């Protein structure tokens, strides 16, 4: 479904991605782990077609992202959902309007059906009662949940999550991870999750790839990663395991 | 012999020093030329990007669908919400013109021409220019800041990922609102300014009411009014183009947005004055 081949990208002479390759098959969720500043979010934006690589290619459902016409790119993006690190909610709109926005703009559904669909989505993420609030009036966890509802309201086939749990308390992390798992069961989307929350996210993903210094140093099942003898992988996994919050250890 | 050897050694040292100096100067000059060239290329690339930005906005403005609700909202924001500041600046500009005009014209015994002087100055120049500068300060800066914040908080990326065109949502409504609002604001500025000049000239300084208005009607042509409207339309495009562009390509973080906002206001104001010169030389 998603194939990344030998992707290179540099900014002002600094090479962020140095030949990244991986594949995610239909219905699978891949966790992309690695230290901050090693290009995980940049890689995700390439998959979404928001950035163009210096060389290499991203193929989504057989279509090369670099060579698509505007029309085809829009058609492909209609199948995407993207959860941004900061939520990227429209701050001039309420929670309800944010979630309703893609339905109002991209579909011909009537306002009654949109209302029902949005409320059902907000119920799934536990935000009933907050639909009239603005993003500035809600917490970080609620922003992430609203963004998740907005991303999922169009029933996407491909979901990209950019650090969905960063900066959240352990209970909210658990909630978000459970929500992603529940939504995956409901929609069976193909997904990529960029994350640091190793123990929490490993339970819901099929594959894990670790990005280090611009390349994928290891890819496999969560069990493969946990059992790996690679020093970099061991160091990263164990540091994160030992630094996990008490709420997640139970 | 020793003197000869010493002399040769000093000469060699001098030659080495000269070569080093020439090499250093050569390097310095080459570096200067390189940096000037780099700056020129950077400037041309920026100009090209700015030009393409306008072309795209104009293209999307004339191809459906038009986001009508957003257009109305922006006309309200750029136009209606600027009315108070336009009323104030218009009134006081007209009053100052009335005062200065009266004292100047009295020297030549031509105070009867106060009406046409105030009206022509406002309709041809001050109305379009001051309205544009006021809109730049009030609405232009806000447009840049809003689009800039949307850029740094990934809201524009979110729009793109929903398969929606950010030009249609953010740029086109502002561009069209500028084209609609600026001529209307300029018209209000002119009317209020002429009335301000009337208050000072007629009610305060004693110029005849009929003289003030009658001479104005004699000397002000439709071509003057049309010229002022053309100017204000072009200023509407100029201000929204620059302010949207600066927001759309803002730098990183709060500092980037604040720098973009300052640049947008300064560049728009300077371009309004420069463009005004060319419009005046072409129109009148």
Interface residues (C-beta under 8 A of the other chain):
Chain A: X45 X48 X50 X74 X75 X77 X78 X80 X82 X84 X85 X86 X88 X89 X90 X91 X101 X102 X105 X106
Chain B: X149 X150 X153 X154 X155 X157 X158 X160 X161 X162 X163 X164
